[in-house]
């Protein structure tokens, strides 16, 4: 019982089943039930009253509507309340710990937002005259400079708009470099089974085919299997580091040397750069291309599909093939301009593989990322990486005696468990994750990476305090003990306290309902 409720308990007594009755409205306390807009509004009313237009020519021609529009009519307060109520059901990093693994969800300092909303950045238009956007160009140039410093690489493409887009950028550069060498027969790309799922998809999209490398018993690339797959048809390797098992690839330098000796290129998936910023420069490890998720490493939580930004750094070997557009200095060096076409880079040695995007990238993401870098400084970025790794290992240490770590030893920024601790309990990884929702936590990443059975991947990030991590670990330990005690029914029913109960996930996947269907009453009302 918390201090402010002492002597005046506010919870339902334990001998009363809180689920024993349903409210008349469907709401629970002040957590209001929220139907769809179509179900809350009515098709036969309008939220606004407009006078019938008088006179004037009909400018619609043959496009005049012939039947009811079929949209619900709600007044502005009703529409506003609908979206506010929906927002209260959302789980966000500003609400609580967000332990998704392989998908950094860290606190986004409000300073970043303040800078991104400055009119000179927020209101910019890609077709503005260049003289009016010199400040934005300077920001892009400075961010590019620091990305190259942090990775020790000589070039970077700023235009990719997400991590997978950055992968596409890197692999297109590799293909362009191979074609320039006349080695069009090199089309086999090696992909460790612990890679992100986008890696093989990207390689195939670029006209390559993939060859999987198994993991060894430590969760890292099986070096003997890797060596056996090298040959004169190998275009390169796509390696994630730290990998999706939350482990640093100890043999990464040898892997780089061997792939180069074989004539291939080394693409590194930099989605987990958050774990090594300020500690490791990927260029020193021999990588030829690597995308950096600004939205993960340099703040801005990205749940829901955006916004994202995936600049891609290049080695000396691939730098000439970086795509357009990019920022360069004018001939007199007095101003900056955007190189948009091949003619803009004549004589520079650049051989861009083409233009990757219509415009120049994500200005808001650029501003947030540079603000994050400048406010942290080199020592702060290094500490953020160290704290992310420390937090993950704290979770690993607290849970390892009850839950089962997938691999021995310490981890990088994410702790990976398998489902051996649930054996013979009747509880699955999915059940366990659903029970976490009842406890107020977003579930961790489940069933990924695929190399681990019943995987549970937890990435706490550097954002969380020790007390916050302890509360999280206490919940997981309590759930593990409940599963071992035979409380499987509790898990099968979970979540029971969430706004919506558990979906029939198979039916939802195979028979998705993606649109609202009016009832007979709705249709009658519309007529």
Steps between C-alpha positions, in 0.01 A plus 500: 500500500647834404526786749212705365254215543590402857182472708282557197550203264388568148529153358221243481523258793655168411185302575315690227564387146577819307396327184172377645285762335497705188435872505202634309719716277783255443737747666712406802528787742630798307644276230225548248406243240559638155320372190597592146410843367247327276342335802500817712373733229201460274479502124185711497639801685773752432747652741467837329212691351578683181252706302407374158711683242303750298552551133834481325615253236532133585871433481471126577395400150434130485667444837191584700429253778206274426447330838556544872860560598480243780712682758400539864401847608658622823540842651856621562492422875382146426776443247759654733395282792514191281865553419592604854342181635690296243825672600442395862501136389834539327818374665800722444858543619383811688260277696722214607786264428486376141715186496487414130819325394668578168295818487642774723223699666678762705395828654490785253621817676255786452787720396518296178134572430543868572784527251317295233203735529697817430331658199822494294499120520136404554360721223767431243395397149722289273441733207601820679776707337838378625594839636212471749600157636871547567444437871328169433778397260756591767317281752498205256869551427590515870293193588662312211842605631432361848357176364821451305708583810306254718538222243844599360376487143566751218149534353135488596170509310247699700191441286387147609177540694509190722723212605391262224530788253858545617563130440367545149735795454802299616424194291432709188841660547657154530329388183615814318858442616494137384353598165768769462761228555334293230421227750133463423512132593546577867145474621516281815461686831580326827252573780541362855184348641518750787457794260200728487228368273528798268856403402424206268194680363715800407765285335241324286340830406838614367528197274713282727416163649578415859691220667441455872782456751408309817576626850739314725417391854592845632241673278759651265601430139628145456842584359564161344166512318576855387840409361353203315256727317758745363553488124538707186123543465462667842394863480526561871365437846222673691583478868319657794728619781423478785291219363135428569594267785636807679860385452807669356646307208847433640636386162374798304847622401597156367164481318574835332848393397382169357210649302733759352758236408220314324415812298175584678377796702396522864156644572438553871146543631545791739154486658663413832756781486348628825708238683840610374489873420813665639652160577553348155547659156362255243739631237785363714340156476517496120137565407428641151146623559275536803170673558438687824148529636494859621158430649644229726856595581444873534154496664151547350296188582359364178218266590220491249718518195659837511661738478832342409828590340779266391814680378752255355876537544748369244864391489749642248415214265128580487504877559500589125174309454301685769161611362373843418405742637761626747630830631812650340666840504451737211796556266614808692449326832283783627175305526358150510287342232328168443656285230188378321630363170802322360609823332527662845786264595693481172874495560469407868553129452150426624312223318162502676289192437204731447253698700355319800224738606300785358643749748765528766400293803321561828572854620325446831703188570822673401428783742413268789808284442744791485339654808544170683864480396581860591323486835674176601847563363745218431522401865121498535448282192758255631332490839158443341634192324665375819184555702288317240731200522516523880120506530458197275756305699332602826175349374686191384666460840176549697294257290748230403435275799125479430466566128739327260758710308537383143879515512768501766691811600423870490301678231514833322196730507229233505450188710370186330309219672345184363192312623667211684388646834139457386541133412214282631314802642246523218603862453647619170712802418187668361306431821785640706511815291124551526523473879753785497230727357285440808798609708529829309793414276524486123628152411853440386576378147369145474610207284791700356777431421389176339820320601363479857190297587226708661729803503442796732725792410518791745666835428465740793719778347704743706186695584384289794606547863602215729173528695305484174693192391441339840123550476506347153712203611281442806198467274671255265627292791152496652346386174762229455427373850124506432554295186709248692229485770248371246299819444475434127134609482600849609741525209262350245239763588740794493464784445190541714556861610581648159239701307473208257536130573727265307436462129462174319836571339474229235162625387617860517794416273310286252165677501581862584210742524643821362190707441183591683180344368175688562217322670149487357401784732790712374395445141140580583606821672714601204202467270 
